[in-house]
Amino acid sequence: MINLPLLPIILPFLFAILLLFFKENVRIQRALSLVGVIISLIASFFLLVTVKSEGVLAVTLGSWPAPFGISMVSDMFSALLVTTTLLITLFVVVYSFTAIGEEREKFFYYPAILFMVTGVNGAFTTGDIFNMFVFFEVLLIASYLLIVLGGEKKQLRESIKYILVNVVSSALFVITVAYLYSVVGTLNMADISVKIAEIGQPGIITVIAVLMLIVFGVKGAIFPLYFWLPGSYSAPPVPVLALFGALLTKVGVYAIMRTYTLFFVHNVGVTHEILMVVSILTVIVGCIGALAYFDLKQIIIYNIVIAVGVILFGAAQMNEAGISGAIFYLVHDMLIKGALFLLIGIIIYVTGTSNLRKMGGLMKTHAPLGWFYLIAAFGLAGIPPLSGFIGKMLITQGAFQTGNVLGSIIILASSLIVLLSVIRIFIYAFWGEPVELPKTKRKPYARMMLPTIVLVVLSVLYGVGTEWLIPYVTDATDVLLQPSIYIDAVLKE
Amino acid sequence: MKTNDVILQTTTKVVFFIIFLFSIHIFFAGHYTPGGGFVGGLLTTGAIVLLLLAFDLKTVQKALPFNFTIMTAIGLLLALGTAAGAIFFNVPFFTHAFDYFTLPLFGETSLHTAIIFDAGVFLVVVGSAITIIQSIGGDS
């Protein structure tokens, strides 16, 4: 099966196409999308196991020789992210059965999700920088549909912003790729890495590195390019928000990590210093935002910004502890953000508002919701043995090894603020005098709780089972730190 | 206000077929020379848009009673199916196959699976472009 790296991309795509035939039939929509995601997930687990045993898998489309055709490369890093993506999608799809409403389901909601997953997985897997742009467009166009679907006033307003920002950054992406192509004369990522090593990264490549940081920074929401994120993400309904929060910014983060470990490694003093400063600023701004709001959605959305900063800070260290910490934290953050968004979705459903000041006393009526929220909140802040701990520990360890004491202290301090911001939700929503709740049925509540609980439990297992995950993360780290592994796999023969 | 567009309508009835046949020519020409499914699809879309301009949405929908969303889906399925066919032969995705056949009338002809892929592209372009135009034009 030399096409194995492509399966997690093709299968969601196939099922998305099949869903287009049954626009009105909600039952078939649900069943087919569930089946599609599960099959894709199985394929991605199979891919993960194969990459573990056989090393980096590469396939060049159309049987062209490697630097000329479009290569698809599955190393452990991308395989882990692809699997996590499909895992999150599975839970969000199940959650959507009750949470999204039939009107949206009848209007290409599930096809849009699957097309977006196609784009996300493609961007994680591709080994060609222009092809990465194409997959970015695939996921963005699907996300345009998801953000505007439903046509509420707020959605329309925010989607205009969202589309404008992304169109501009996509244009900049193409310009940057063209710039890079004019210097190195190739688009294959492995080949670019070889060519840059040959010319030893002159100043112009460093300029391109910063341009790439800007391009991916807009998608990944780093300081000061995150400005569009809090507004746009608060517009769509919660399941869409969960998908966006868990997946979309992470694609930008992945692209930064990939390019900054594969291409721009010869002038670390400039490029990675910029990356580190920017990431610390991102964390600080995120912290301010997370404390400033009394709106559930906004608090968690600003936590996305913080996480992006933390991951990139780890990646900027360019040593083993830092990178493996970043990978641990990246996967953790996808899981826990998915879980948190689903949880606050339930809180919003139960209370009928996303304003913290109008809530209280939920512990008396919805105790399980409270406890699972507390677990997820502790996991986000990184209290051992939950999932956030190991990543953050490795990241700060890496930073201390390279002597970035101040940065590490800021990252550690940010954990406290993260904890404060999410515990504030717990205190306001679950403690205190019960307020009068709007009448809601127990059954949808139970149906939404089910996928959410499983996701929270998974995130706990991710933290407790760190020991078993270490070999996988070590493999991923090795590929990132030694580009030669990646290059040899693509340009073999 | 009712405009007198007899000239436009009469010309369109003829020109539509000329454009359509030309789009098919371009579609097949794309194998070795400039052209292909995308351009062919755009030309066909152009022809249909001309119909829409000369007549109105309802008449055109009656004349071409296709569901263009389904057409897009079929096109995607064709394109993906051709590309994914490679999986069953365990060669890299998108690998095409071709051979020479002696057909009656045409003589020796090269048949290439890429044409099926291109047909998919053709359908996707026509289907999605017309869907967009219909949904924007149908608003008022």
Interface residues (C-beta under 8 A of the other chain):
Chain A: M1 I2 N3 L6 I10 F13 L14 I17 L18 L20 F21 K23 V59 T60 L61 G62 S63 M72
Chain B: T69 I70 T72 A73 L76 L77 L80 A84 A86 I87 N90 V91 P92 F93 F94 T95 H96
